[in-house]
Amino acid sequence: MVGFKCADIGMKCGFAINGGSSKEEVLQEAQVHARVAHGMATIPPDVAAKVSSAIH
């Protein structure tokens, strides 16, 4: 199982994904969260890279 927390990339946000079945699944869920909760219509490449590297 893999997961991600916004706090892992320096965001002041309590969002966490735990128990994802793959890194790709967690990345997709994080992208949806970024759009909805953080108002990011598109995810900048540098942010996507940070999220990807923080998925554990």
RASULQUI-V663454 format. One record per run of one state. SS is the DSSP state (alpha for helix, beta for strand, coil for the rest). FROM is the first residue (numbers start at 1). LEN is the number of residues. If there is no record, write none. Layout:
ss=[SS,SS]
from=[FROM,FROM]
len=[LEN,LEN]
//
This chain:
ss=[coil,beta,alpha,coil,beta,coil,alpha,coil,alpha,coil]
from=[1,2,6,10,16,21,23,39,45,55]
len=[1,4,4,6,5,2,16,6,10,2]
//
